[in-house]
Amino acid sequence: MLRDGTEAVLDRALVLWFPGPRTATGEDLAELHCHGGRAVVRAVEEALAALPDLRRAEAGEFTRRAFANGRIDLAEAEGLADLLAAETELQRRAAQAAFGGTTSRMVEGWRDRVLALSAEVEAALDFSDEDDVSELPQEFAAAVETLAAELQDALERPSAERLRDGVRVVLAGPPNSGKSSLFNALLRDGAAIVSDIAGTTRDAIERPVAFSGVPFVLVDTAGLRDEGFDPIEGEGIGRARSQIGKADIVLWLGAEGEGPADSVEVDAKADIEGERKIDPGHVVSSITGLGLSELERDLVTRSQTLLPKPGEAALALRQRELIGEAVAELCEVPLQSDLLVQAESLRRARLAFDRLLGRASTEDMLDALFGRFCIGK
């Protein structure tokens, strides 16, 4: 039974006690499972607030305490933040892999190899005056280069931001080519105004959508033409060209062969009599739904080369920058003949991994990371 300071009954609740350190944060925890009415929750919060030395948790504070107490590292905390924000199945699986330690184990493995390389350099330094150990083993340089190449391969994989934001699919073509109708049909929504009047779409319209659990951002753009437009439509045409430049996939609804390189040719008015494309990638109708399922499946297939594979560690921008620093330091090692310089480069590479895992982090960076979390979590 929960009561306030006057012994008035607040709720009949389930109260669970979790003694530390084997808890989510490493500290003693208590959970109050109340009935979910707002008045009940508000009354319990007010009673708790009246207790001495008790306050509401700040954004991300529980996760930050778990990090500070060594229950999780920084890469796992970032994975949890992505998991809380996941909206598609692919995002969930990638975030779950990071939260489960996939990224951390990978980085720990790299760090251990750098430590082993550092030990070889230290041994050469310690015994440089001895006859039995005077220089590095022959395979040392090859081991450094192999590790640097492995890190570079990781950097070339699809990033976590690509997965978080979604694959950008831009619908492009001249006015009245069916872009807005196809945009609405793929969204199952009337987000874009459809009209026979040329120039109806004046600005790019973006909407997130998921096909088969894969995140996409569909972008409807102004019709492309070289003349006959007013200044406002001209601005929209300029923005459309900019969107095409940022696209991962372009669906070209204009005349065959006139779209950007590697764009997908779409014949978008299969329900209307008229000139047809000779070899389109897709023939669709926004009115009847013809070909829409096939187009969605094709987008999912094309996304497989752009997004991390399910369960694969996807590196965030901060992580990629630090791994890039480690690569740069490792690439310097074979170029140096001075053992002290080599040892310093390896130390800096190891420091980059430590910062990635949170063993050497600034308060400002931690504030920015845990500020992404909801209140408390």
KELUM-752663 format. One record per residue (C-alpha): x, y, z; residue in one letter. Coordinates in pm, whole numbers. Example, Ala and Ser with C-alpha at 12.3 -4.5 7.8 and 13.67 -1.06 7.14 Angstrom:
residues 2
@x = 1230&y = -450&z = 780&vexse = a
@x = 1367&y = -106&z = 714&vexse = s
***
This chain:
residues 377
@x = 0&y = 0&z = 0&vexse = m
@x = 141&y = 339&z = -99&vexse = l
@x = 64&y = 629&z = 137&vexse = r
@x = 164&y = 994&z = 143&vexse = d
@x = 303&y = 1189&z = 438&vexse = g
@x = -43&y = 1212&z = 598&vexse = t
@x = -93&y = 834&z = 573&vexse = e
@x = -358&y = 884&z = 303&vexse = a
@x = -375&y = 588&z = 63&vexse = v
@x = -238&y = 669&z = -282&vexse = l
@x = -256&y = 330&z = -453&vexse = d
@x = -229&y = -46&z = -410&vexse = r
@x = 96&y = -112&z = -593&vexse = a
@x = 359&y = -375&z = -657&vexse = l
@x = 690&y = -264&z = -505&vexse = v
@x = 1010&y = -440&z = -616&vexse = l
@x = 1350&y = -398&z = -450&vexse = w
@x = 1673&y = -468&z = -642&vexse = f
@x = 1990&y = -459&z = -432&vexse = p
@x = 2308&y = -346&z = -608&vexse = g
@x = 2551&y = -399&z = -762&vexse = p
@x = 2381&y = -653&z = -991&vexse = r
@x = 2123&y = -407&z = -1122&vexse = t
@x = 2087&y = -204&z = -1440&vexse = a
@x = 2276&y = 90&z = -1289&vexse = t
@x = 2491&y = -98&z = -1038&vexse = g
@x = 2310&y = 76&z = -751&vexse = e
@x = 2020&y = -18&z = -523&vexse = d
@x = 1692&y = 27&z = -711&vexse = l
@x = 1324&y = 27&z = -620&vexse = a
@x = 1038&y = 3&z = -870&vexse = e
@x = 680&y = 110&z = -799&vexse = l
@x = 429&y = -59&z = -1031&vexse = h
@x = 122&y = 160&z = -994&vexse = c
@x = -213&y = 171&z = -1164&vexse = h
@x = -169&y = 382&z = -1473&vexse = g
@x = -415&y = 665&z = -1419&vexse = g
@x = -262&y = 1011&z = -1445&vexse = r
@x = -403&y = 1119&z = -1112&vexse = a
@x = -248&y = 816&z = -940&vexse = v
@x = 93&y = 875&z = -1096&vexse = v
@x = 81&y = 1246&z = -1017&vexse = r
@x = -10&y = 1181&z = -654&vexse = a
@x = 273&y = 929&z = -613&vexse = v
@x = 521&y = 1170&z = -775&vexse = e
@x = 412&y = 1451&z = -543&vexse = e
@x = 454&y = 1226&z = -239&vexse = a
@x = 800&y = 1120&z = -354&vexse = l
@x = 901&y = 1481&z = -424&vexse = a
@x = 817&y = 1569&z = -63&vexse = a
@x = 1080&y = 1325&z = 66&vexse = l
@x = 1424&y = 1468&z = 156&vexse = p
@x = 1716&y = 1417&z = -85&vexse = d
@x = 1488&y = 1286&z = -358&vexse = l
@x = 1447&y = 1441&z = -703&vexse = r
@x = 1330&y = 1355&z = -1053&vexse = r
@x = 1593&y = 1188&z = -1271&vexse = a
@x = 1738&y = 1394&z = -1553&vexse = e
@x = 1731&y = 1285&z = -1918&vexse = a
@x = 1938&y = 970&z = -1957&vexse = g
@x = 2047&y = 968&z = -1595&vexse = e
@x = 1984&y = 599&z = -1527&vexse = f
@x = 2181&y = 498&z = -1836&vexse = t
@x = 2454&y = 746&z = -1747&vexse = r
@x = 2482&y = 594&z = -1399&vexse = r
@x = 2504&y = 249&z = -1556&vexse = a
@x = 2793&y = 376&z = -1770&vexse = f
@x = 2964&y = 550&z = -1477&vexse = a
@x = 2936&y = 235&z = -1266&vexse = n
@x = 3082&y = 13&z = -1537&vexse = g
@x = 2762&y = -177&z = -1619&vexse = r
@x = 2781&y = -73&z = -1986&vexse = i
@x = 3038&y = 107&z = -2198&vexse = d
@x = 2980&y = 410&z = -2417&vexse = l
@x = 2925&y = 211&z = -2738&vexse = a
@x = 2655&y = 7&z = -2565&vexse = e
@x = 2495&y = 327&z = -2433&vexse = a
@x = 2482&y = 465&z = -2788&vexse = e
@x = 2322&y = 140&z = -2901&vexse = g
@x = 2057&y = 177&z = -2631&vexse = l
@x = 1983&y = 533&z = -2746&vexse = a
@x = 1932&y = 405&z = -3100&vexse = d
@x = 1717&y = 119&z = -2970&vexse = l
@x = 1487&y = 361&z = -2790&vexse = l
@x = 1452&y = 562&z = -3113&vexse = a
@x = 1412&y = 261&z = -3347&vexse = a
@x = 1100&y = 269&z = -3563&vexse = e
@x = 1166&y = -18&z = -3804&vexse = t
@x = 1269&y = -379&z = -3759&vexse = e
@x = 1607&y = -327&z = -3924&vexse = l
@x = 1680&y = -30&z = -3698&vexse = q
@x = 1580&y = -235&z = -3395&vexse = r
@x = 1804&y = -528&z = -3486&vexse = r
@x = 2107&y = -309&z = -3555&vexse = a
@x = 2057&y = -111&z = -3233&vexse = a
@x = 2005&y = -432&z = -3035&vexse = q
@x = 2334&y = -566&z = -3171&vexse = a
@x = 2518&y = -251&z = -3058&vexse = a
@x = 2346&y = -251&z = -2718&vexse = f
@x = 2430&y = -620&z = -2684&vexse = g
@x = 2801&y = -546&z = -2721&vexse = g
@x = 2874&y = -628&z = -3086&vexse = t
@x = 3051&y = -296&z = -3145&vexse = t
@x = 3226&y = -307&z = -2808&vexse = s
@x = 3365&y = -656&z = -2864&vexse = r
@x = 3490&y = -557&z = -3209&vexse = m
@x = 3666&y = -248&z = -3072&vexse = v
@x = 3807&y = -441&z = -2774&vexse = e
@x = 3958&y = -690&z = -3019&vexse = g
@x = 4126&y = -410&z = -3212&vexse = w
@x = 4251&y = -253&z = -2890&vexse = r
@x = 4401&y = -583&z = -2773&vexse = d
@x = 4590&y = -614&z = -3102&vexse = r
@x = 4726&y = -261&z = -3067&vexse = v
@x = 4837&y = -349&z = -2713&vexse = l
@x = 5019&y = -654&z = -2845&vexse = a
@x = 5193&y = -442&z = -3109&vexse = l
@x = 5285&y = -187&z = -2844&vexse = s
@x = 5436&y = -464&z = -2632&vexse = a
@x = 5662&y = -562&z = -2922&vexse = e
@x = 5782&y = -204&z = -2960&vexse = v
@x = 5840&y = -172&z = -2584&vexse = e
@x = 6037&y = -495&z = -2584&vexse = a
@x = 6255&y = -366&z = -2865&vexse = a
@x = 6307&y = -42&z = -2672&vexse = l
@x = 6388&y = -217&z = -2344&vexse = d
@x = 6642&y = -451&z = -2499&vexse = f
@x = 6777&y = -232&z = -2776&vexse = s
@x = 7121&y = -248&z = -2614&vexse = d
@x = 7110&y = -625&z = -2579&vexse = e
@x = 7230&y = -867&z = -2842&vexse = d
@x = 6927&y = -1100&z = -2825&vexse = d
@x = 6653&y = -841&z = -2895&vexse = v
@x = 6759&y = -542&z = -3102&vexse = s
@x = 6480&y = -484&z = -3354&vexse = e
@x = 6115&y = -556&z = -3426&vexse = l
@x = 6008&y = -894&z = -3567&vexse = p
@x = 5976&y = -912&z = -3946&vexse = q
@x = 5600&y = -967&z = -3926&vexse = e
@x = 5544&y = -652&z = -3718&vexse = f
@x = 5486&y = -414&z = -4011&vexse = a
@x = 5253&y = -662&z = -4181&vexse = a
@x = 5046&y = -696&z = -3862&vexse = a
@x = 5011&y = -317&z = -3837&vexse = v
@x = 4907&y = -288&z = -4201&vexse = e
@x = 4657&y = -573&z = -4166&vexse = t
@x = 4494&y = -408&z = -3866&vexse = l
@x = 4479&y = -70&z = -4042&vexse = a
@x = 4315&y = -232&z = -4345&vexse = a
@x = 4057&y = -403&z = -4122&vexse = e
@x = 3970&y = -73&z = -3959&vexse = l
@x = 3939&y = 93&z = -4300&vexse = q
@x = 3702&y = -183&z = -4412&vexse = d
@x = 3485&y = -110&z = -4108&vexse = a
@x = 3477&y = 259&z = -4201&vexse = l
@x = 3360&y = 176&z = -4552&vexse = e
@x = 3056&y = -16&z = -4430&vexse = r
@x = 2717&y = 162&z = -4422&vexse = p
@x = 2694&y = 400&z = -4127&vexse = s
@x = 2447&y = 404&z = -3840&vexse = a
@x = 2323&y = 745&z = -3957&vexse = e
@x = 2218&y = 595&z = -4290&vexse = r
@x = 2016&y = 334&z = -4105&vexse = l
@x = 1874&y = 586&z = -3859&vexse = r
@x = 1771&y = 838&z = -4126&vexse = d
@x = 1661&y = 593&z = -4394&vexse = g
@x = 1754&y = 543&z = -4760&vexse = v
@x = 1671&y = 859&z = -4959&vexse = r
@x = 1452&y = 782&z = -5260&vexse = v
@x = 1392&y = 1086&z = -5482&vexse = v
@x = 1112&y = 1090&z = -5737&vexse = l
@x = 1221&y = 1303&z = -6031&vexse = a
@x = 1097&y = 1397&z = -6375&vexse = g
@x = 926&y = 1674&z = -6572&vexse = p
@x = 593&y = 1830&z = -6469&vexse = p
@x = 287&y = 1603&z = -6485&vexse = n
@x = 495&y = 1284&z = -6506&vexse = s
@x = 313&y = 1129&z = -6208&vexse = g
@x = 567&y = 1196&z = -5933&vexse = k
@x = 323&y = 1322&z = -5669&vexse = s
@x = 69&y = 1051&z = -5746&vexse = s
@x = 335&y = 781&z = -5710&vexse = l
@x = 465&y = 950&z = -5395&vexse = f
@x = 117&y = 938&z = -5237&vexse = n
@x = 60&y = 581&z = -5354&vexse = a
@x = 384&y = 456&z = -5196&vexse = l
@x = 299&y = 638&z = -4873&vexse = l
@x = -68&y = 526&z = -4877&vexse = r
@x = -133&y = 890&z = -4800&vexse = d
@x = -228&y = 1217&z = -4968&vexse = g
@x = 81&y = 1407&z = -4857&vexse = a
@x = 140&y = 1575&z = -5194&vexse = a
@x = -110&y = 1781&z = -5396&vexse = i
@x = -190&y = 1617&z = -5729&vexse = v
@x = -300&y = 1832&z = -6024&vexse = s
@x = -279&y = 1844&z = -6404&vexse = d
@x = -147&y = 2200&z = -6375&vexse = i
@x = 226&y = 2209&z = -6444&vexse = a
@x = 433&y = 2337&z = -6154&vexse = g
@x = 192&y = 2238&z = -5877&vexse = t
@x = 477&y = 2096&z = -5668&vexse = t
@x = 699&y = 2393&z = -5579&vexse = r
@x = 918&y = 2245&z = -5305&vexse = d
@x = 1060&y = 1907&z = -5207&vexse = a
@x = 832&y = 1707&z = -4976&vexse = i
@x = 992&y = 1442&z = -4755&vexse = e
@x = 814&y = 1160&z = -4573&vexse = r
@x = 960&y = 858&z = -4388&vexse = p
@x = 821&y = 516&z = -4472&vexse = v
@x = 920&y = 153&z = -4412&vexse = a
@x = 898&y = -132&z = -4662&vexse = f
@x = 953&y = -481&z = -4517&vexse = s
@x = 1105&y = -327&z = -4204&vexse = g
@x = 1358&y = -120&z = -4401&vexse = v
@x = 1354&y = 260&z = -4341&vexse = p
@x = 1324&y = 494&z = -4639&vexse = f
@x = 1271&y = 865&z = -4690&vexse = v
@x = 1063&y = 938&z = -4999&vexse = l
@x = 1117&y = 1279&z = -5158&vexse = v
@x = 870&y = 1432&z = -5404&vexse = d
@x = 1026&y = 1711&z = -5611&vexse = t
@x = 921&y = 1991&z = -5843&vexse = a
@x = 892&y = 1903&z = -6211&vexse = g
@x = 1212&y = 1962&z = -6407&vexse = l
@x = 1198&y = 2187&z = -6711&vexse = r
@x = 1430&y = 2441&z = -6869&vexse = d
@x = 1184&y = 2722&z = -6952&vexse = e
@x = 830&y = 2852&z = -6895&vexse = g
@x = 846&y = 2878&z = -6517&vexse = f
@x = 812&y = 3167&z = -6275&vexse = d
@x = 1077&y = 3256&z = -6012&vexse = p
@x = 909&y = 3053&z = -5736&vexse = i
@x = 884&y = 2741&z = -5951&vexse = e
@x = 1243&y = 2803&z = -6061&vexse = g
@x = 1353&y = 2789&z = -5700&vexse = e
@x = 1167&y = 2460&z = -5663&vexse = g
@x = 1343&y = 2322&z = -5971&vexse = i
@x = 1679&y = 2419&z = -5823&vexse = g
@x = 1592&y = 2241&z = -5500&vexse = r
@x = 1480&y = 1936&z = -5697&vexse = a
@x = 1818&y = 1914&z = -5865&vexse = r
@x = 1983&y = 1946&z = -5526&vexse = s
@x = 1772&y = 1660&z = -5390&vexse = q
@x = 1871&y = 1442&z = -5685&vexse = i
@x = 2236&y = 1504&z = -5597&vexse = g
@x = 2175&y = 1384&z = -5237&vexse = k
@x = 1965&y = 1080&z = -5332&vexse = a
@x = 2060&y = 721&z = -5266&vexse = d
@x = 1809&y = 605&z = -5527&vexse = i
@x = 1642&y = 815&z = -5799&vexse = v
@x = 1314&y = 703&z = -5953&vexse = l
@x = 1307&y = 870&z = -6296&vexse = w
@x = 960&y = 930&z = -6434&vexse = l
@x = 1064&y = 1141&z = -6732&vexse = g
@x = 1157&y = 1050&z = -7088&vexse = a
@x = 1356&y = 730&z = -7109&vexse = e
@x = 1731&y = 781&z = -7091&vexse = g
@x = 1712&y = 1146&z = -6985&vexse = e
@x = 1738&y = 1087&z = -6611&vexse = g
@x = 2048&y = 1092&z = -6390&vexse = p
@x = 2304&y = 814&z = -6422&vexse = a
@x = 2203&y = 491&z = -6244&vexse = d
@x = 1846&y = 613&z = -6191&vexse = s
@x = 1559&y = 364&z = -6200&vexse = v
@x = 1337&y = 409&z = -6507&vexse = e
@x = 971&y = 410&z = -6401&vexse = v
@x = 674&y = 416&z = -6640&vexse = d
@x = 430&y = 571&z = -6394&vexse = a
@x = 104&y = 594&z = -6591&vexse = k
@x = 28&y = 240&z = -6692&vexse = a
@x = -347&y = 307&z = -6662&vexse = d
@x = -340&y = 588&z = -6922&vexse = i
@x = -307&y = 547&z = -7298&vexse = e
@x = 5&y = 711&z = -7431&vexse = g
@x = 369&y = 669&z = -7523&vexse = e
@x = 537&y = 394&z = -7321&vexse = r
@x = 897&y = 346&z = -7220&vexse = k
@x = 1072&y = 74&z = -7417&vexse = i
@x = 1265&y = -86&z = -7133&vexse = d
@x = 1151&y = 56&z = -6797&vexse = p
@x = 1265&y = -91&z = -6470&vexse = g
@x = 906&y = -72&z = -6347&vexse = h
@x = 563&y = -14&z = -6495&vexse = v
@x = 325&y = 116&z = -6228&vexse = v
@x = -13&y = 277&z = -6184&vexse = s
@x = -84&y = 496&z = -5886&vexse = s
@x = -457&y = 459&z = -5958&vexse = i
@x = -490&y = 81&z = -5985&vexse = t
@x = -185&y = -15&z = -5775&vexse = g
@x = -28&y = -207&z = -6063&vexse = l
@x = 343&y = -269&z = -6004&vexse = g
@x = 366&y = -91&z = -5668&vexse = l
@x = 450&y = -407&z = -5473&vexse = s
@x = 723&y = -497&z = -5722&vexse = e
@x = 867&y = -146&z = -5695&vexse = l
@x = 871&y = -166&z = -5315&vexse = e
@x = 1051&y = -502&z = -5325&vexse = r
@x = 1308&y = -360&z = -5566&vexse = d
@x = 1374&y = -67&z = -5332&vexse = l
@x = 1426&y = -309&z = -5043&vexse = v
@x = 1669&y = -514&z = -5255&vexse = t
@x = 1865&y = -206&z = -5360&vexse = r
@x = 1884&y = -89&z = -4998&vexse = s
@x = 2075&y = -400&z = -4896&vexse = q
@x = 2399&y = -254&z = -5034&vexse = t
@x = 2333&y = 81&z = -4865&vexse = l
@x = 2238&y = -29&z = -4513&vexse = l
@x = 2415&y = -242&z = -4250&vexse = p
@x = 2334&y = -610&z = -4264&vexse = k
@x = 2102&y = -738&z = -3988&vexse = p
@x = 2302&y = -790&z = -3671&vexse = g
@x = 2611&y = -618&z = -3813&vexse = e
@x = 2777&y = -344&z = -3610&vexse = a
@x = 2687&y = -6&z = -3760&vexse = a
@x = 2927&y = 271&z = -3663&vexse = l
@x = 2795&y = 615&z = -3567&vexse = a
@x = 2968&y = 937&z = -3670&vexse = l
@x = 3154&y = 976&z = -3339&vexse = r
@x = 3276&y = 618&z = -3358&vexse = q
@x = 3383&y = 653&z = -3721&vexse = r
@x = 3583&y = 967&z = -3643&vexse = e
@x = 3772&y = 792&z = -3363&vexse = l
@x = 3839&y = 482&z = -3572&vexse = i
@x = 3959&y = 713&z = -3848&vexse = g
@x = 4206&y = 864&z = -3599&vexse = e
@x = 4328&y = 514&z = -3512&vexse = a
@x = 4376&y = 430&z = -3882&vexse = v
@x = 4580&y = 745&z = -3936&vexse = a
@x = 4807&y = 661&z = -3642&vexse = e
@x = 4854&y = 301&z = -3752&vexse = l
@x = 4942&y = 408&z = -4105&vexse = c
@x = 5221&y = 622&z = -3959&vexse = e
@x = 5385&y = 332&z = -3776&vexse = v
@x = 5548&y = 152&z = -4075&vexse = p
@x = 5671&y = 487&z = -4207&vexse = l
@x = 5876&y = 562&z = -3894&vexse = q
@x = 6213&y = 415&z = -3809&vexse = s
@x = 6229&y = 560&z = -3458&vexse = d
@x = 6088&y = 314&z = -3205&vexse = l
@x = 5976&y = 596&z = -2975&vexse = l
@x = 5770&y = 755&z = -3252&vexse = v
@x = 5616&y = 418&z = -3335&vexse = q
@x = 5527&y = 362&z = -2970&vexse = a
@x = 5360&y = 706&z = -2953&vexse = e
@x = 5150&y = 638&z = -3264&vexse = s
@x = 5032&y = 308&z = -3119&vexse = l
@x = 4951&y = 482&z = -2789&vexse = r
@x = 4737&y = 736&z = -2972&vexse = r
@x = 4556&y = 461&z = -3162&vexse = a
@x = 4482&y = 287&z = -2833&vexse = r
@x = 4360&y = 617&z = -2685&vexse = l
@x = 4115&y = 654&z = -2975&vexse = a
@x = 3965&y = 315&z = -2889&vexse = f
@x = 3951&y = 410&z = -2520&vexse = d
@x = 3758&y = 725&z = -2608&vexse = r
@x = 3522&y = 524&z = -2827&vexse = l
@x = 3439&y = 293&z = -2537&vexse = l
@x = 3416&y = 580&z = -2288&vexse = g
@x = 3735&y = 518&z = -2093&vexse = r
@x = 3856&y = 868&z = -2176&vexse = a
@x = 3556&y = 1093&z = -2239&vexse = s
@x = 3475&y = 1459&z = -2178&vexse = t
@x = 3174&y = 1571&z = -1977&vexse = e
@x = 3046&y = 1780&z = -2270&vexse = d
@x = 3042&y = 1476&z = -2496&vexse = m
@x = 2864&y = 1268&z = -2230&vexse = l
@x = 2607&y = 1544&z = -2178&vexse = d
@x = 2532&y = 1549&z = -2550&vexse = a
@x = 2497&y = 1172&z = -2570&vexse = l
@x = 2277&y = 1112&z = -2268&vexse = f
@x = 2069&y = 1418&z = -2350&vexse = g
@x = 1925&y = 1208&z = -2637&vexse = r
@x = 1748&y = 982&z = -2388&vexse = f
@x = 1400&y = 1031&z = -2253&vexse = c
@x = 1354&y = 1165&z = -1900&vexse = i
@x = 1493&y = 916&z = -1649&vexse = g
@x = 1600&y = 641&z = -1888&vexse = k
***
